[in-house]
């Protein structure tokens, strides 16, 4: 192990750089990646190091460059595409829904699509309704796509190594507030990790217990993991022991890991910055109810973003996000 403490952005950059040095089929593309390294800095300095043939700055045309990337993957390359904001996925949804995710299956395994799509998600920074959504349930709903969502630097590096070695289409999500880039403000302490210099992988489809507890399970993704940890600190002062579970991966989803925690605590709060209806929060609850309803002592509670556009107003935005206060209050209701 190393005693280096990295942000998620720097950890992910390290994984991508290591793989690119050794595998000429990997190339990067996206808006502003050649000169600026992308909006989250994952490709910082890559333009100078690898040149314009392997680091391609594209026009603002998600349909065009993501379609190009899918074709390149089918031809044997491994594109790493920076989509910046998940809000833009509607522009290129067809090629992701019907080509990137389905070709491996429809060709009987003859044509693979080894492609990694890097996408930023989330609100909290007054970016308004078209630049603040999570929408991870939307992409996790696509059969054939793997969807992962690390919340800390150690997982970011390991899971990106895993994605880059996968022969399938992987959507790699990062909440803007967890990336640790300067324009987003001071990095959140719990996103920072001690990260080994050497490469390593973190498997998809395994939850991580961020904090052990006995009274209530709180599951989260991305930024909601860190809000859940804050809530757990507050609950501890009330004598409530909260177990915080980082889902880390949506497709595949570690249903056994979720149930194992709930079976221990008997209570479940699901927090998710995506919208309330038809989302991951309902899927987590359905997993527990369908597999072992007796594990629950009380009905579970969801703490999510309501089904409304994200407000530009900072007070309104803060009011609707699933922050620590709302999570802690939900847990207290379960313990009453």
Secondary structure, DSSP 8 states (H G I E B T S, - for coil): ----EE-HHHHHHHHHHHHHHH-TTEEEEETTHHHH--TT-TTTTHHHHH-TTTEEE--S-HHHHHHHHHHHHHTT-EEEEEEEEGGGGGGGHHHIIIIITTHHHHTTTSS---EEEEEEE--SSS--TTS----HHHHHTSTT-EEE---SHHHHHHHHHHHHT-SSEEEEEEEGGGS--GGG-S--GGG-EE--SS-----SS--EEEE--SSEEEEE-THHHHHHHHHHHHHHHTT--EEEEE--EEES--HHHHHHHHHHHS-EEEEEEEESTTSHHHHHHHHHHHHHGGG-SS--EEEEE-SS---SSHHHHHHHS--HHHHHHHHHHHH-
